[in-house]
Amino acid sequence: MLAGYIADVNTDAGEIASSEMPTSDIDDGIRIADAVTINSNIITSAFAYKLTGTSAYRDRAILEMMNAASFDDWNPKGHFLDTAGIMFGMAIGYDWLYNDLTDTQKSTIAAAIMEKGVIPAYNQHRSPYCNFNWTGNKTNWNFVCNSAAIMGALAVADIEEYKTTAAEVVSLSLQSMQGAICKFGIDGSWYESPEYGRYAMSYYYPATEAMRTALGTDYGYGSNPRTNAFCDYIIYISGGRSVFNYGDGGEALINFPGLFLRSKRGGSDFYAAYRAMQLQKTEGTAQVWDVLWYDALNTSFDLNSASMDRFFAANETATFRNGFFGDDLAFAGFHGGYNGDTHCQLDAGSFVYDAYGMRFACDEGQQDYSGAYVWTTNLNTEKNRWGYYRNRAESHNTLVINPDAGADQNPFAQAKMTKYKTAADYGFAVIDLTDTYADDVVAAKRGLYFNRTNGSIIVQDELNLKSVSDVYWSMTFAAGPSSAYGAVAADGKSAVITRENKKVWVGILEGEGTFEIAEACPMSTSPNPNEWEENVASGAKNTMNTGWYDKLQLKLSGVEGSQKISIYMIPIASNQTAPDSVPAVTDIASWK
């Protein structure tokens, strides 16, 4: 297993050695386009050299560092994440290759780390100046930038002229991260979405290890229960091939080598066994940190002995499964929470559903950040974040009631999970959506029931409408690949979604209206940010249908009072057009 991980790293290093040298170009007017590439190229090349002694890998890592050292700066005012990414890679490369550097290279690289990374971080702590105050906020930026600053400071702290400032930066960064750590739930969940949690912890975990090796202690940051519990979160928020990507994030499975470190530090072997199985079953590519933190003794844990379901109270999210990997895997994720937080979307009540180990009910993911007003959440402005399709409820697997050009859920409501139950052969959760649709409902709740025995789910809505309303129920599914498509039955009461020649039947157990297949794009009543003058001038586009998705949609037209929509989904055999039987409908209140 370890030999395979090493081979992956060597393959990556070989490709880097023959690739073009990164530049400091800022193509979008905000970010150094190659900042992440510089980070990865240095770390991968330096580590591959330490493993194999291949001089080409060493030479490329040194060339990368000298190249980055020659930049005028690392964009600290415009986008400090660029500074952090480059500083992080430079610090590791400088440390790992120290004995292979000439005196001139050592002084040049150390000076660059200090002058273009550590000192800008110090200045930001003392008097914020960059476009986003990462020292004072509690977002992923806080972890990424502070962790990189710690790495940079530790790398050069033994140089007499740098040590005082370096020590202060370590202290200031640790203090700054204390508040941000509290934004993790005690259950490990991260409010900005799984991908941004991974991004934050991919810097934080190595920084805590660096403190252990350089200082002899990580001051408790490496054993914090919240950041440790992130390992549970990243496992349970993931299906077989895809993550539950609520908020801003793609559905690609989260690769987090920190799972190996969690086990190695004395956590359950469950984490390492999961990471090893993830790399094996998903044909993932191992990273440097997988090799560095791998321990074969931690990978024998039986995943099937672990609990299957999890409720993350901190962000009102629950997940259910019948296993962790394999062609028979069924998985469902169900999300409430607070729509108005950073990187959140109007997706309260949304769900994803996997059958046969693959995603059938999808979330389209992240809106392009280049559009005007994409971070503006003020409802009093005509143009704001909620004008973009992928940020709106209409792009998610949830309800839209009486749509117009405004936000189609209340961005500032709390969608609380009022019930959660897990048992041997089933699990369910219920979310109160009353505040989410407060303009249109007296009460609204949605439940998701997962049957572990046959991998089916029920998604049920119970509404009490204030007036005559149009209610839309929709589910996004993959339609771009050649073997992914949906077909509605003649009576409109059911549909079959097909992906990679596997089928899921979706049927209306109770509710008005009939299904239709619709293009995954904005409704006619929705805003069109492509026509906003700022986006016309810049060429930014409203991320919408890319040809990869369609929607299975149900419309209840002109309904009023109490309404129930109960939808059943179940995997069926290739020769079936419908399941042999369907469950009876019961009120959510009777789910036990």
FIBA-663643 format. One record per residue (C-alpha): x, y, z; residue number from 1. Coordinates in pm, 1 decimal. Layout:
BEGIN
PT         px         py         pz     n
PT          X          Y          Z   NUM
...
This chain:
BEGIN
PT         px         py         pz     n
PT        0.0        0.0        0.0     1
PT      272.3      248.6       99.3     2
PT      470.1      159.3     -213.2     3
PT      170.9      261.6     -420.3     4
PT      144.4      594.4     -239.3     5
PT      512.2      663.0     -303.9     6
PT      465.0      576.4     -670.7     7
PT      183.2      833.1     -689.8     8
PT      407.3     1105.2     -544.8     9
PT      693.2     1013.8     -781.0    10
PT      458.3     1026.2    -1078.3    11
PT      345.1     1372.9     -977.7    12
PT      705.5     1486.1     -929.1    13
PT      799.8     1355.8    -1271.9    14
PT      520.7     1554.5    -1433.0    15
PT      621.0     1867.4    -1240.0    16
PT      984.8     1833.5    -1351.0    17
PT      885.2     1868.2    -1716.2    18
PT      613.3     2132.3    -1670.2    19
PT      635.5     2505.7    -1736.6    20
PT      760.2     2726.2    -1455.7    21
PT      477.9     2907.7    -1268.7    22
PT      447.9     3284.6    -1292.1    23
PT      323.1     3567.1    -1070.1    24
PT       53.3     3664.2    -1322.0    25
PT     -278.5     3782.5    -1178.1    26
PT     -513.6     3682.5    -1456.8    27
PT     -846.0     3763.2    -1287.7    28
PT     -735.0     4091.9    -1132.0    29
PT     -738.4     3936.9     -782.8    30
PT     -533.6     3616.7     -750.1    31
PT     -191.9     3488.4     -851.2    32
PT     -313.8     3212.6    -1079.9    33
PT      -21.1     2980.3    -1002.1    34
PT        1.2     3028.6     -623.2    35
PT     -140.7     2684.5     -540.1    36
PT       71.4     2526.6     -814.0    37
PT      389.1     2676.6     -666.4    38
PT      300.1     2536.5     -324.7    39
PT      232.2     2187.6     -458.3    40
PT      529.4     2181.0     -694.8    41
PT      779.4     2264.1     -419.7    42
PT      641.6     2020.8     -162.4    43
PT      594.5     1730.8     -403.6    44
PT      932.4     1772.9     -572.3    45
PT     1124.1     1814.7     -246.6    46
PT      958.0     1513.3      -87.7    47
PT     1008.9     1292.8     -393.8    48
PT     1377.8     1381.6     -385.1    49
PT     1405.5     1292.0      -16.6    50
PT     1242.9      957.0      -92.8    51
PT     1434.9      866.0     -407.7    52
PT     1744.8     1084.0     -429.1    53
PT     1648.3     1178.8     -785.3    54
PT     1840.5     1497.8     -854.8    55
PT     1588.7     1622.4    -1109.6    56
PT     1326.0     1647.8     -835.2    57
PT     1563.7     1838.4     -606.5    58
PT     1665.9     2074.2     -884.6    59
PT     1305.5     2148.4     -975.2    60
PT     1211.7     2222.1     -614.1    61
PT     1504.4     2462.2     -578.4    62
PT     1424.3     2624.5     -911.9    63
PT     1063.1     2671.0     -798.5    64
PT     1176.7     2838.4     -476.3    65
PT     1425.2     3067.7     -646.3    66
PT     1161.4     3157.9     -902.8    67
PT      903.4     3247.0     -634.4    68
PT     1170.3     3439.0     -442.3    69
PT     1219.4     3658.5     -749.3    70
PT      856.6     3779.9     -753.2    71
PT      805.0     4141.4     -648.4    72
PT      567.5     4018.4     -378.8    73
PT      321.5     3735.5     -312.8    74
PT       10.3     3952.9     -342.2    75
PT      -47.6     4022.1       29.9    76
PT     -276.9     4321.1      -22.1    77
PT     -489.0     4178.5     -299.7    78
PT     -531.6     3815.4     -190.4    79
PT     -336.6     3698.2      111.7    80
PT     -426.3     3337.2       36.0    81
PT     -167.5     3364.8     -244.0    82
PT       92.6     3480.3        7.4    83
PT       -3.1     3198.5      241.4    84
PT       10.3     2928.3      -23.6    85
PT      351.9     3030.8     -154.5    86
PT      496.2     3089.7      194.6    87
PT      375.0     2746.0      308.3    88
PT      546.3     2569.1       18.3    89
PT      861.4     2777.6       49.0    90
PT      892.3     2707.1      422.0    91
PT      864.9     2331.6      371.9    92
PT     1098.9     2325.7       74.9    93
PT     1357.3     2536.5      257.6    94
PT     1344.5     2304.7      557.8    95
PT     1348.4     1975.1      370.2    96
PT     1622.8     2076.3      125.4    97
PT     1830.4     2292.0      358.5    98
PT     2141.1     2072.3      331.1    99
PT     2114.7     2071.7      -49.6   100
PT     2106.0     2450.3      -86.6   101
PT     2403.4     2674.8     -151.2   102
PT     2463.8     2960.8       88.9   103
PT     2330.0     3203.8     -169.6   104
PT     2015.3     2996.8     -219.7   105
PT     1962.3     2970.2      155.0   106
PT     1986.0     3344.2      210.7   107
PT     1770.7     3426.9      -93.4   108
PT     1492.8     3184.9       -0.2   109
PT     1498.6     3273.4      370.5   110
PT     1483.5     3644.4      288.2   111
PT     1188.3     3586.4       57.1   112
PT      999.9     3386.4      321.4   113
PT     1059.3     3664.4      572.4   114
PT     1007.1     3971.1      358.0   115
PT      726.2     3845.8      134.4   116
PT      547.7     3622.4      381.2   117
PT      624.5     3656.1      751.6   118
PT      652.7     4034.9      767.3   119
PT      332.0     4090.9      563.6   120
PT      159.1     3852.5      808.0   121
PT      304.5     4043.8     1103.6   122
PT      183.6     4373.4      955.6   123
PT     -164.4     4232.9      901.4   124
PT     -181.4     4127.5     1265.1   125
PT      -67.8     4468.3     1384.4   126
PT     -264.0     4687.8     1144.4   127
PT     -491.7     4508.9      894.5   128
PT     -431.6     4623.3      540.6   129
PT     -518.5     4341.5      298.5   130
PT     -854.3     4318.4      118.9   131
PT     -991.6     4066.1      369.6   132
PT     -911.8     4088.3      738.8   133
PT     -818.3     3724.3      794.7   134
PT     -657.4     3792.5     1133.8   135
PT     -988.5     3909.3     1275.7   136
PT    -1240.5     3685.5     1102.4   137
PT    -1340.8     3324.7     1164.8   138
PT    -1333.9     3178.4      813.8   139
PT    -1108.8     2933.3      631.4   140
PT     -876.7     3228.1      558.5   141
PT     -789.3     3247.9      927.0   142
PT     -657.2     2891.7      937.2   143
PT     -483.1     2898.6      601.3   144
PT     -305.8     3230.6      650.5   145
PT     -215.3     3183.4     1017.1   146
PT      -92.3     2827.6      962.7   147
PT      123.3     2937.3      670.6   148
PT      258.6     3227.5      875.8   149
PT      355.6     2983.0     1152.5   150
PT      529.5     2757.6      900.4   151
PT      717.8     3049.2      748.2   152
PT      818.8     3189.8     1086.1   153
PT      943.4     2853.5     1216.9   154
PT     1147.1     2795.9      899.3   155
PT     1355.8     3111.1      946.5   156
PT     1339.6     3154.3     1327.1   157
PT     1697.7     3033.5     1377.7   158
PT     1832.6     3329.7     1178.7   159
PT     1937.0     3593.9     1429.4   160
PT     1792.2     3894.8     1249.1   161
PT     1458.2     3721.7     1195.7   162
PT     1396.3     3538.9     1521.4   163
PT     1222.0     3816.5     1718.9   164
PT      964.1     3888.7     1449.5   165
PT      924.6     3517.8     1375.9   166
PT      846.5     3444.4     1740.0   167
PT      590.2     3724.1     1753.2   168
PT      418.3     3597.1     1438.4   169
PT      384.5     3247.4     1584.9   170
PT      230.8     3392.7     1900.4   171
PT       -2.0     3629.4     1714.2   172
PT     -115.4     3357.2     1474.7   173
PT     -195.4     3112.4     1753.8   174
PT     -399.6     3379.3     1932.1   175
PT     -583.9     3466.5     1611.5   176
PT     -681.8     3104.2     1545.1   177
PT     -841.3     3056.6     1886.8   178
PT    -1161.2     3232.7     1786.0   179
PT    -1181.9     3060.0     1450.6   180
PT    -1146.4     2714.8     1608.8   181
PT    -1473.8     2780.4     1791.5   182
PT    -1650.3     2801.8     1455.0   183
PT    -1598.7     2427.7     1424.5   184
PT    -1879.1     2241.9     1593.8   185
PT    -1780.7     2017.6     1881.8   186
PT    -1885.6     1749.9     1632.0   187
PT    -1617.3     1869.8     1388.7   188
PT    -1854.7     2019.8     1131.7   189
PT    -1750.1     2331.7      943.3   190
PT    -2012.0     2591.2      851.6   191
PT    -1858.5     2703.3      520.3   192
PT    -1901.8     2358.7      356.5   193
PT    -1685.0     2044.3      365.1   194
PT    -1444.0     2164.6       96.9   195
PT    -1357.8     2484.7      281.7   196
PT    -1314.7     2287.8      602.0   197
PT    -1068.6     2062.2      420.1   198
PT     -887.0     2364.4      281.3   199
PT     -848.5     2512.2      629.7   200
PT     -731.9     2188.9      791.6   201
PT     -489.6     2102.2      508.8   202
PT     -277.1     2392.0      638.8   203
PT     -360.6     2361.2     1007.3   204
PT     -266.0     1994.9     1054.3   205
PT       87.2     2031.8      906.2   206
PT      138.7     2351.0     1108.2   207
PT       65.2     2168.5     1433.4   208
PT      314.2     1898.1     1333.0   209
PT      573.1     2163.4     1250.1   210
PT      537.0     2311.2     1598.6   211
PT      583.4     1967.4     1752.7   212
PT      907.4     1905.3     1565.5   213
PT     1049.2     2259.8     1584.8   214
PT      932.1     2363.9     1931.3   215
PT      867.6     2034.7     2104.5   216
PT      502.1     2124.8     2159.3   217
PT      198.8     2233.2     1962.2   218
PT       52.4     2407.2     2269.7   219
PT     -254.6     2185.5     2252.9   220
PT     -360.1     2294.7     1905.1   221
PT     -296.1     1947.7     1765.2   222
PT     -522.6     1786.5     2023.8   223
PT     -810.3     2033.9     2012.8   224
PT    -1133.4     1829.4     2023.8   225
PT    -1302.9     2039.7     1755.7   226
PT    -1029.8     2015.8     1494.7   227
PT     -977.1     1650.4     1583.2   228
PT    -1348.0     1582.3     1530.4   229
PT    -1316.8     1728.3     1180.6   230
PT    -1195.3     1382.0     1080.5   231
PT    -1532.7     1235.2     1178.0   232
PT    -1710.6     1509.4      988.7   233
PT    -1515.8     1465.7      666.1   234
PT    -1583.4     1090.9      667.6   235
PT    -1952.0     1103.1      750.2   236
PT    -2031.0     1392.3      516.5   237
PT    -1899.9     1181.0      226.5   238
PT    -2071.4      922.0       11.6   239
PT    -1890.5      662.3     -195.2   240
PT    -1764.8      888.6     -473.8   241
PT    -1895.7     1231.5     -377.9   242
PT    -1918.6     1459.1      -77.0   243
PT    -2241.3     1621.4       42.2   244
PT    -2154.5     1958.7     -106.1   245
PT    -2398.2     2200.7       54.7   246
PT    -2287.3     2562.8       28.4   247
PT    -1995.4     2661.7     -194.6   248
PT    -1823.7     2340.1     -289.9   249
PT    -1794.5     2081.3     -563.0   250
PT    -1912.6     1724.1     -519.2   251
PT    -1569.2     1562.1     -569.2   252
PT    -1480.3     1335.1     -279.1   253
PT    -1270.7     1516.8      -18.1   254
PT     -910.5     1393.3       -3.7   255
PT     -776.8     1455.6      345.3   256
PT     -450.0     1282.0      443.3   257
PT     -493.9     1425.1      792.8   258
PT     -699.6     1112.7      862.2   259
PT     -372.9      917.5      876.2   260
PT     -224.9     1172.5     1115.6   261
PT     -532.9     1155.2     1338.8   262
PT     -484.2      779.6     1378.8   263
PT     -108.8      810.2     1418.1   264
PT     -152.3     1057.7     1701.6   265
PT     -355.8      805.2     1896.0   266
PT     -701.5      856.0     1749.4   267
PT     -913.3      562.1     1641.4   268
PT     -774.1      343.4     1362.8   269
PT    -1109.5      404.4     1194.0   270
PT     -968.3      722.6     1038.1   271
PT     -664.1      560.0      879.6   272
PT     -864.4      258.6      763.5   273
PT    -1113.1      489.2      594.3   274
PT     -840.4      691.5      422.0   275
PT     -664.7      376.8      300.2   276
PT     -991.3      233.5      168.5   277
PT    -1080.7      566.3        9.4   278
PT     -756.9      568.8     -189.7   279
PT     -806.2      206.1     -289.0   280
PT    -1176.7      204.7     -378.1   281
PT    -1192.0      541.9     -551.1   282
PT     -858.3      502.5     -731.2   283
PT     -748.3      827.7     -571.6   284
PT     -397.8      966.4     -597.1   285
PT     -201.0      965.3     -273.4   286
PT      -46.4     1292.2     -158.9   287
PT      282.4     1371.4       11.3   288
PT      109.0     1380.6      349.4   289
PT      -36.1     1031.3      295.0   290
PT      317.3      894.3      268.4   291
PT      449.7     1102.7      555.1   292
PT      172.4     1009.0      799.9   293
PT       94.5      653.2      689.7   294
PT      127.7      370.1      941.9   295
PT       25.6       21.1      828.4   296
PT      -66.5      -70.6     1185.2   297
PT     -353.2      181.8     1171.9   298
PT     -535.1       45.7      867.2   299
PT     -681.4     -287.1      979.7   300
PT     -998.1     -144.8     1134.8   301
PT    -1324.6     -300.0     1004.2   302
PT    -1522.8       -8.5      862.7   303
PT    -1847.0     -205.6      874.2   304
PT    -1822.3     -212.1     1253.9   305
PT    -1847.1      168.4     1266.8   306
PT    -2171.3      358.3     1313.7   307
PT    -2346.0      433.4      985.9   308
PT    -2526.3      761.6     1049.2   309
PT    -2430.4     1095.6     1196.6   310
PT    -2605.8     1415.4     1307.8   311
PT    -2398.2     1733.8     1299.3   312
PT    -2591.1     1964.7     1528.7   313
PT    -2361.8     2263.1     1472.6   314
PT    -2481.4     2305.7     1115.2   315
PT    -2810.1     2112.1     1128.2   316
PT    -2697.9     1835.5      893.4   317
PT    -2753.4     1459.3      903.2   318
PT    -2616.4     1177.3      689.5   319
PT    -2724.1      815.0      650.8   320
PT    -2562.3      516.1      480.8   321
PT    -2552.7      138.3      453.9   322
PT    -2172.7      123.7      423.1   323
PT    -1873.9      334.5      323.2   324
PT    -1762.9      212.8      -20.3   325
PT    -1873.9      -31.4     -286.9   326
PT    -2122.6      -80.1     -568.2   327
PT    -2408.2     -142.2     -323.8   328
PT    -2354.9      176.6     -124.3   329
PT    -2657.9      391.9      -53.0   330
PT    -2607.5      731.4      110.8   331
PT    -2820.3     1036.4      184.3   332
PT    -2730.3     1379.3      319.0   333
PT    -2985.7     1626.1      454.2   334
PT    -2911.6     1990.2      539.8   335
PT    -3075.7     2275.2      727.3   336
PT    -2869.3     2542.4      897.4   337
PT    -2821.0     2913.2      844.2   338
PT    -2815.4     3031.2      483.1   339
PT    -2652.4     3365.3      552.1   340
PT    -2306.2     3251.2      666.4   341
PT    -1995.7     3289.4      449.3   342
PT    -1995.5     3049.9      151.9   343
PT    -2350.5     2936.9      228.2   344
PT    -2627.4     2914.9      -29.7   345
PT    -3007.9     2914.6      -10.1   346
PT    -3019.3     2538.4       35.3   347
PT    -3213.0     2475.2      357.1   348
PT    -3394.2     2144.3      324.1   349
PT    -3170.7     2025.3       43.5   350
PT    -3056.8     1665.4       16.0   351
PT    -2828.1     1444.8     -189.9   352
PT    -2878.1     1075.9     -258.9   353
PT    -2637.8      803.3     -368.4   354
PT    -2729.8      456.0     -491.5   355
PT    -2501.6      192.6     -640.3   356
PT    -2215.4      393.7     -493.0   357
PT    -2279.5      696.7     -714.9   358
PT    -2464.5     1028.9     -690.4   359
PT    -2822.3     1038.2     -822.7   360
PT    -2963.4     1346.6     -648.6   361
PT    -2694.1     1611.1     -701.9   362
PT    -2596.0     1958.3     -588.0   363
PT    -2447.2     2167.5     -869.6   364
PT    -2197.6     2330.5     -637.4   365
PT    -2009.4     2655.7     -640.7   366
PT    -2105.4     2973.2     -820.0   367
PT    -1816.8     3140.7    -1004.6   368
PT    -1672.6     3403.6     -769.8   369
PT    -1582.4     3649.4    -1042.9   370
PT    -1933.7     3792.0    -1076.6   371
PT    -2029.5     4131.7     -939.0   372
PT    -2203.0     4135.0     -598.2   373
PT    -2137.6     3761.9     -548.0   374
PT    -2050.6     3832.7     -182.5   375
PT    -2325.8     4090.6     -121.9   376
PT    -2595.9     3946.9      105.5   377
PT    -2793.4     4267.4      166.4   378
PT    -3154.1     4208.3       57.8   379
PT    -3210.5     4583.4       27.8   380
PT    -2987.6     4599.4     -278.3   381
PT    -3128.3     4498.1     -617.1   382
PT    -2810.9     4308.8     -705.4   383
PT    -2677.5     4060.3     -453.9   384
PT    -2549.0     3707.6     -397.1   385
PT    -2899.7     3565.7     -416.3   386
PT    -2940.2     3668.7     -779.4   387
PT    -2704.3     3394.2     -897.0   388
PT    -2865.4     3064.6     -991.2   389
PT    -2635.4     2830.6     -801.0   390
PT    -2679.2     3035.1     -484.2   391
PT    -3059.1     3018.0     -505.6   392
PT    -3297.3     2754.3     -371.5   393
PT    -3417.3     2683.5     -726.7   394
PT    -3082.5     2517.3     -805.7   395
PT    -3102.9     2285.4     -503.5   396
PT    -3302.2     1978.3     -405.0   397
PT    -3550.9     2171.7     -197.5   398
PT    -3872.6     2372.6     -233.4   399
PT    -3941.0     2703.6     -403.6   400
PT    -4268.6     2874.1     -315.7   401
PT    -4415.2     3160.4     -521.6   402
PT    -4088.8     3243.9     -698.7   403
PT    -3999.2     3595.4     -805.7   404
PT    -3679.8     3796.3     -857.9   405
PT    -3604.2     3810.4     -488.2   406
PT    -3424.7     3560.7     -267.3   407
PT    -3622.7     3234.6     -286.6   408
PT    -3551.8     3142.5       77.0   409
PT    -3502.1     3370.4      374.5   410
PT    -3120.6     3396.9      394.1   411
PT    -3130.5     3483.8      762.0   412
PT    -3358.1     3209.2      892.7   413
PT    -3237.8     2916.7     1100.2   414
PT    -3358.6     2581.9      963.1   415
PT    -3341.6     2361.8     1272.0   416
PT    -3330.2     1983.2     1266.3   417
PT    -3604.8     1898.3     1513.4   418
PT    -3578.2     1516.8     1497.4   419
PT    -3298.2     1273.3     1429.3   420
PT    -3306.6      898.1     1471.3   421
PT    -3066.4      619.5     1378.7   422
PT    -3143.3      248.3     1419.3   423
PT    -3012.3      -80.5     1286.5   424
PT    -3210.2      -80.3      962.7   425
PT    -3320.3      279.8      919.5   426
PT    -3261.4      642.7     1008.1   427
PT    -3448.9      968.2      962.9   428
PT    -3432.7     1341.6     1029.1   429
PT    -3682.6     1627.7     1022.4   430
PT    -3611.3     1994.9      952.2   431
PT    -3841.2     2284.4     1044.6   432
PT    -3851.5     2512.8      738.4   433
PT    -4115.7     2752.9      869.1   434
PT    -3880.3     3052.3      902.9   435
PT    -3714.3     2964.5      572.9   436
PT    -4043.0     3023.5      387.2   437
PT    -4200.1     3260.8      639.9   438
PT    -4358.5     3487.9      376.3   439
PT    -4562.6     3201.3      233.2   440
PT    -4629.3     2944.3      504.8   441
PT    -4785.0     2916.4      846.2   442
PT    -4573.1     2606.8      899.4   443
PT    -4339.4     2388.9      692.8   444
PT    -4139.3     2080.9      773.3   445
PT    -3944.0     1834.7      563.3   446
PT    -3840.1     1485.7      661.1   447
PT    -3594.4     1240.9      507.1   448
PT    -3632.9      871.0      590.0   449
PT    -3352.1      630.9      496.9   450
PT    -3411.1      254.7      467.0   451
PT    -3080.5       80.6      520.4   452
PT    -3216.3     -256.1      403.0   453
PT    -3299.1     -161.1       43.4   454
PT    -3117.1      173.1       14.2   455
PT    -3436.4      371.6      -43.2   456
PT    -3533.0      715.2       86.9   457
PT    -3854.3      908.7      139.2   458
PT    -3846.0     1287.2      116.1   459
PT    -4166.4     1427.5      260.6   460
PT    -4288.3     1786.2      288.7   461
PT    -4581.0     1897.5      500.9   462
PT    -4689.5     2256.5      443.7   463
PT    -4960.1     2490.3      568.9   464
PT    -4972.5     2768.6      312.9   465
PT    -5084.4     3122.5      398.1   466
PT    -5259.6     3175.9       64.0   467
PT    -5307.1     3029.6     -282.5   468
PT    -4955.2     2942.1     -394.6   469
PT    -4736.6     2777.7     -654.6   470
PT    -4501.8     2524.5     -498.7   471
PT    -4206.7     2373.0     -682.7   472
PT    -4033.1     2050.7     -573.7   473
PT    -3715.8     1971.1     -766.1   474
PT    -3421.1     1733.8     -770.8   475
PT    -3107.6     1791.1     -977.7   476
PT    -2950.4     1489.1    -1143.8   477
PT    -2651.4     1422.3    -1367.2   478
PT    -2743.0     1434.7    -1734.7   479
PT    -2420.1     1518.1    -1915.8   480
PT    -2239.9     1181.8    -1934.3   481
PT    -2363.8      960.3    -2216.3   482
PT    -2525.3      709.2    -1980.1   483
PT    -2691.8      961.0    -1744.9   484
PT    -3048.4     1071.7    -1811.0   485
PT    -3402.2     1082.0    -1675.5   486
PT    -3732.7      958.2    -1814.8   487
PT    -4082.7     1035.5    -1683.2   488
PT    -4356.5      772.0    -1692.8   489
PT    -4663.1      830.4    -1910.9   490
PT    -4883.3      925.8    -1615.4   491
PT    -4623.1     1168.8    -1482.2   492
PT    -4638.1     1016.1    -1135.9   493
PT    -4295.2      855.0    -1146.7   494
PT    -3961.3      876.6    -1323.7   495
PT    -3649.5      666.9    -1366.2   496
PT    -3307.7      828.8    -1334.5   497
PT    -3027.9      633.7    -1503.9   498
PT    -2655.4      672.6    -1451.4   499
PT    -2384.2      437.1    -1575.0   500
PT    -2662.5      193.0    -1663.3   501
PT    -2786.6      182.3    -1303.1   502
PT    -3139.0      297.9    -1225.5   503
PT    -3325.9      473.1     -946.8   504
PT    -3705.1      495.1     -946.4   505
PT    -3860.0      817.8     -815.2   506
PT    -4230.5      812.5     -741.3   507
PT    -4494.9     1047.6     -602.3   508
PT    -4653.7      865.4     -309.2   509
PT    -4873.6     1163.7     -227.0   510
PT    -4908.4     1511.4     -368.7   511
PT    -5059.6     1716.6     -647.6   512
PT    -4907.5     1757.4     -992.7   513
PT    -4686.8     1547.3    -1217.4   514
PT    -4315.5     1520.1    -1285.6   515
PT    -4135.6     1682.5    -1575.1   516
PT    -3771.9     1694.3    -1680.0   517
PT    -3651.7     2054.6    -1687.4   518
PT    -3324.3     2215.5    -1781.2   519
PT    -3112.7     2304.5    -1478.0   520
PT    -3132.2     2680.0    -1526.0   521
PT    -3308.8     2981.9    -1371.4   522
PT    -3685.1     3020.2    -1375.3   523
PT    -3836.6     3289.0    -1594.4   524
PT    -3902.7     3500.7    -1283.5   525
PT    -3542.2     3486.5    -1162.2   526
PT    -3279.4     3760.0    -1199.8   527
PT    -3030.1     3742.1    -1484.3   528
PT    -2689.0     3854.7    -1357.5   529
PT    -2551.2     3813.7    -1710.1   530
PT    -2734.2     4137.9    -1789.4   531
PT    -2597.7     4334.1    -1494.1   532
PT    -2382.5     4610.7    -1635.8   533
PT    -2088.4     4519.8    -1412.4   534
PT    -2085.3     4162.8    -1542.2   535
PT    -2134.5     4274.9    -1901.8   536
PT    -1831.3     4501.1    -1864.2   537
PT    -1610.2     4234.5    -1702.9   538
PT    -1735.1     3936.2    -1900.6   539
PT    -1827.9     3745.2    -1582.7   540
PT    -2100.1     3486.9    -1631.9   541
PT    -2378.1     3350.7    -1414.1   542
PT    -2282.3     2989.5    -1355.2   543
PT    -2583.5     2785.1    -1460.5   544
PT    -2647.2     2478.0    -1669.0   545
PT    -2327.1     2335.9    -1813.1   546
PT    -2499.3     2044.2    -1983.4   547
PT    -2411.9     1814.7    -1693.9   548
PT    -2739.7     1851.9    -1507.2   549
PT    -3116.0     1840.5    -1551.2   550
PT    -3393.0     1871.8    -1293.9   551
PT    -3677.1     1639.9    -1207.9   552
PT    -3945.5     1889.6    -1118.7   553
PT    -4294.8     1878.4     -969.7   554
PT    -4520.1     2184.4     -965.9   555
PT    -4822.9     2228.6     -744.8   556
PT    -5018.7     2511.2     -909.3   557
PT    -5262.5     2730.1     -719.4   558
PT    -5278.3     2516.9     -405.5   559
PT    -5366.8     2639.9      -59.4   560
PT    -5394.0     2528.3      301.1   561
PT    -5238.9     2199.4      407.7   562
PT    -5030.0     2019.0      147.2   563
PT    -4826.6     1700.7      163.8   564
PT    -4564.8     1595.3      -88.8   565
PT    -4417.7     1249.7      -33.2   566
PT    -4152.9     1129.5     -278.6   567
PT    -4001.4      779.4     -272.5   568
PT    -3666.5      686.8     -428.8   569
PT    -3530.9      335.3     -456.5   570
PT    -3264.2      156.6     -663.8   571
PT    -3418.7      -85.4     -913.7   572
PT    -3272.4     -360.0    -1131.1   573
PT    -3181.5     -294.1    -1491.5   574
PT    -3482.1     -498.5    -1612.7   575
PT    -3730.9     -316.7    -1389.1   576
PT    -3938.4       -7.9    -1466.1   577
PT    -4076.7       21.2    -1112.8   578
PT    -4022.2     -134.1     -769.2   579
PT    -4221.4     -437.8     -661.9   580
PT    -4392.1     -234.8     -389.8   581
PT    -4393.0      110.0     -232.9   582
PT    -4437.9      208.1      132.7   583
PT    -4753.7      354.1      279.8   584
PT    -4751.3      725.9      354.7   585
PT    -4754.4      828.1      719.3   586
PT    -4735.5     1172.7      875.5   587
PT    -4388.8     1289.9      973.1   588
PT    -4512.1     1320.6     1331.0   589
PT    -4557.0      942.4     1343.5   590
PT    -4199.1      864.9     1230.1   591
PT    -4027.3      691.8     1520.2   592
